[in-house]
Amino acid sequence: FYLPGNFSEQDRFTKEQLQDLETTGKILLETRGQKRHYATKQDIKDKKTLNSSLARGIQTSRVLTIHGDADDVVDVSSAYKFADTIKPHKLKIIKGGDHAFNGLRHMDELTNTISAFVERT
């Protein structure tokens, strides 16, 4: 199981971001309040060469993955591939959930999913 970050910079980032990457070595991804989140050239390189094969070694621990089906940062197909790799695995897909699960919109579903998973431990 090898799950590289399947994106091209030209498809994922704006022309302005790509220019910033060349001139400053980093891209501003988002701003939340006063906090700014950046990605460097190395971050992008690491993402594109991510090797998840070590996940196969998880044999006895239970794993919960929660993923939104409207995530435009990490495609939902990655969650299914990850779940197929690790057994036992509980995969919960949040309908309409984006990468941040739309803030508090899905909080009850997230909390209930996590609580039910932990209670079974």
N, C-alpha and C positions, 0 to 999 in steps of 0.2 A: 504494500500500500504506500504509494508515494503521491502526496497531494501538494503539488506546487501551487503557489499563488497564481492562479490562471488569469492574468490580466496583462495588458500592455499599458505602458505609461501613457501613451497617446489616447487610449480609450478611457483611462481612469482619471486622468488629471487634465486641467485646463491648460491652454497655451501659456497663460500667465504663471501657473504653478510650475510648469516645466522650465520656463525662463528663470524663475526663482531657484529652482533646483540646480541649474547650471551656474548661476551667479553666486548664490549663497550656500549651496550644498544642502538645502533643506526646503521643505514645502510646508506651508501652513495648512493643516487639514481642517481644523475647526477651532472656533472660539466659544467657550462656555463661560459666561460671566467674565471674570478677569483672567481665566486660565486659557492658554493657547496650547494646542496640540500640534506638534510638528512630526514630519517623517524625513529622515535623512536619506542620502543615496544608499548608505549601508542598510538602513531599514528596508528599503524597497528591494535591494538585492537579496537580503535574508528572506523576505516574504516570497520572492519568486523561486527560491531554492529550498523552501521548507520541506523537510523530509519527515513524515510522520510515521515512518516504519517502526520506530521504537514503541509505538502504541500497541503493537502486536504482543509485546511482552507483558502487558497487563492481563493477568490470568485470574486472580482471585478477588481483586477489588471491584466493587460495584461502581459504575460510572453513570452519571446523569449528564446529558447534554440537552440544553434548552436552546432552541434556535427559532428565529422569526422567519416566516415564509416570505416576508416582504423586505428582507435584509438585502441592501444594495452594496454592502461592503464585503460580506462573505456569503457566497451563494449557498442556498439551502442544500444543494446537492452535496456539499462538503460535509454537512452534518450527517447525512445518510451514509456516506462513505466511512466516516469516522465510527458511526454506530455499527456498521458491518464488520469493522476491524476488531473492535473490543467486545468481548463477551464476558460476563453478563453486562448488558448495557441498556439503559432506559433512555429513549429519545423522545422528547416532547417538542412538537412543532407548534409555535404560537401563531395562530391564524391572524394575519394582518400586522404581525410584529416586525419592526425594522431592527436595525443593528442595536439600538438602545432600547428596544421594546417600547418605543413611543413614550418614553418617560414613565409616568405613573399609570398610563392607560391599561396596561396588562398586569399591574401589580398584584391583584387578587389571584389571577391564574398562576403567576410566577410563584407567589408565596405558597399557594396550595400544592403546586407540583413539588416544590422543594420540601415542604413539610411532610408530604406523603412519602417521598423518597427516603428522607431521614428516619421517619418512624419505622420503616421496614428494615432498618439496619439492626 
